[in-house]
Amino acid sequence: MISKIIFRKIKFHNINFKDFKKYIIKKGLFVFPAGPALANIKKSDGYYESIKKADFVFFDSGLFVLLLKTFKNINVDKFSGYKFLNLFFDYLKENRDKKVFCIDPNSKFSRSNKTFLRKLGIKKIYNYLAPQYNPLDLSDKKLLTILKKKKPNFILINIGGGTQEILGLYLKQKLGFKTTILCTGGAISFFTGDQAPINNFSDKFYLGWLIRLIYNPIVFFKRYVFGLRLIPMVIFNKITIIN
């Protein structure tokens, strides 16, 4: 089984779902790059640097997985942010003493996220409303102060892709203690109902993109068109396999 691949200096981890518990107890920065984000890594040095320096990079993009199989004969398992959170929430049900710190985009999502986690039985939930970060010069001393005081087991970053990864790397480098930082973006909203109704079926058969497109065509059509740039990137770039 392929353990990892290296694509454009990014080390992707290929893990079996059965091994999830072995990974979730590890500390570090976990990221799930979407296809359009990977296709545009040259446009954001901060984003590119953050995923290169992440501890664990997973195959969130179904398009990327299919392109690897089609053009490089490389078989890896798609491990989306949705699938990861599905397993993560099951883990939390069995470990209700863990401290979970959510960084949310707005107060509505913050309330939904807290309510959802409470239903899982989590008692120590902290929420923080993210300001409008500048990805080119991101810093948040207030957040650092709170996190150093609370020392959560998990930091769940629920803001938009491209910025959340930069924030995740910033926290990893500045916190001064080890924790698990999950950059799953809006994936928690699939569970709370605040975003497109993704489920196990649509995620398993790579249909999440279509549901998002139907749910919000104005936002996602342009994003997915740009994501097609990933095709020549996979075809013409060398990919290193680590078994």
N, C-alpha and C positions, 0 to 999 in steps of 0.2 A: 504493500500500500504506500502511496505517495504521502510523505509526511509534510513536506512544505514545497512551495515553488517560489522562485524569485522572479518578479516581473517589474522591470523599470526600477530596480533596487528596493522594491517593496517585498517583504517576506510574508507570504500568505500561509496560514496554517490550515491544513486539511485534517479535520478531526472527525471521528465517529461520534454520533450523538450519544452513544453509550458511555463515552469518555467525558461527558460534560462535567460531572462532579469533580473530576480530576483537574479540570481547568478553572472552574469557578472559584475554587479556594486559592488559586494563585493570585498574587498581587500584581498590579500594573495597569497599563492602558490597553483597553480592548476597543478595536474599531471595526466598522462594517462598511467599507467603501461601496457606494452605489455605482452602477455603470456610468451614468453621466458625469459623476465626480471623477472617476478614474480617467474618463476620456478627456478631461480638461485639467489634468494635474499641472500642466505647464503654465496655466493661467493664475495659479496661486502657489507661490513658493511656500507660504506658511502651512497650507493644507498638505502639500506634498511632503514637507519636512516632518509634519506631525505623524503621518501614516508610516513614513520610513522609520521613525523612532518609536512607534508603538510596540508594545510587547507582544500583542496578538492581533493579527489582521485576518479576518475571516471572509469567506466567499459569499458576500451578501447578494451580489449581482448574478441573476440567472443568465443574463446575456454573456457575461464574462465566462461563466462555467461552460455554456454551450460553445462559445468561440474557441475555448481551450480544447474541447473535445473534437470539434470539427476541423480546425486548422492545425492543431499541434498534437492530436491524438493523446491528450493528457486528460485523464479522468479524475475529477475531484468532486467532493460533495458540497452542494450548495448549503450554506449555513447562514441564513438570513437573520437580521436583527429580530424579526418576528419570531422565528424558531428559537433563537437564543433566549428571548424573554419568556417564551412559553415554558421552557425548561427552567429558567431562572425563577419564575414565580412558583413553580412546583417545589423548587429547592427552598424558597423562602417559607413555604407552608410547613416545611419540616424543620426550619431553623428560624423560628419566630423571634428569637432574641437578637437577631442581627439589626444593626442600625443602617437605615437606608436614607440617603440624602438625595433629594431630587432637585435638579436645576431646571426650572420650567420657563417656557416662553411668555406666559401670561397667567393672570389670576384664575381664569376659567379652567385652563388645563391643570393648573396647580391643585385646584379643589378636586377635580376629577381624579387626578393621579393619587392624591392622598386618600380619597374615599375608596378607590380600588385597592390600594395597598392595605388599608385597614380591614377590608373584607377578607384579605388573605390571612389576617391574624397578626400582622406586623404591628408592634406596639411603639417602636422608636422610629418615627418617620419625621424627616425634616424637609421643608420646602424652601426654595430660594428663587425669587423672580429675577431672571437674568436681565441685565440692562442691555442696551443696544451696543454690543461689542463692535469694536473696529478690528477686523481680522488682521489688518496690517500692523496694528500696535495694541495688542490685547493685554490687558491687565485688570485685576479686580482684587484689590487689597482687602476690601470688606469681606468678600467671599473667603479668602484665605484665612482671615481671622476667625470666622465662624467655623470653618472646617477644622482648623487646628484645635478649637475648643471642643467640638462635638466628636471628632475622630470617628467618622462613620466607617462601617465595614464596606459599604458600597456607595459609590457616587454615580447616580444615574443622570446623565446629561441628556435632556429631552429637547434641546434646541436644534436649529437647522444644521444640515450637513454643510461642511466647508468651514464652519465656525466652531462647531462642537469639538472637532478633532484638535483644533488649535488650542481651545480652552482646556481640553483634556491633557495635552502635552504641557501646557502652562502649569496646571495643577500638579502633575506628576513631578515636575522639576522644582516647584516652589513649596510644596506642602511640608516636607521635612519628616513625614511618616509614610509608611507603606499602606496602601489601600487598593481597592479594585475600582477602576474608573471605566464605566461602560458608556460608550458613545453610540447609543442606539437611536438617537434622534426622536422622531415622532412615532416610533414603533409602539410605544406604550399606549398611544391613542387608538391603535387598532383594538386594544382590549377594553379601553374605557368607552369607546364609541364616539370619540371626538373627531376621528378621521375615517377614511374609507374602510368599509367592513371586510378587511382581510381575514381569512380563516385558514385552518390547516389544509384544506383542499386546494385553495388558490395558491397558497405558498408552496405546497408540494409539487404542483404542476406548473410552476413558473408563471402564474397568471396575476400576480400582485400588481405588475405594471399596468395591466389592462383595467383592473378595477380602479386603480388610482386615476387612470386617464378618464374613465367614465365618470368618476366621482368629481374630478376637478380638471377638466380638459384644458382650461386656459393656462394653468400652471404647468401641467405635466407634458403637454404636447411638445412645446418648445424644448423642454428639458430632455425628452427622449430622442428628439431629432438630433440634438447635440451629442447625445450618448452614442450615436452610430459611429462617431469618430473612433470608438474603441475597436471597431473591426480592423482597420488597417494597422492599428497599434499592436494588436495581437499577432496579425499576420507577419509583420515586418520586424518585430522585436524578438530578440533571443530570450528564451525562458529556461531557467535552470531548475531542474528537478532534484529534490532532496528526499531520499527514501528513508 
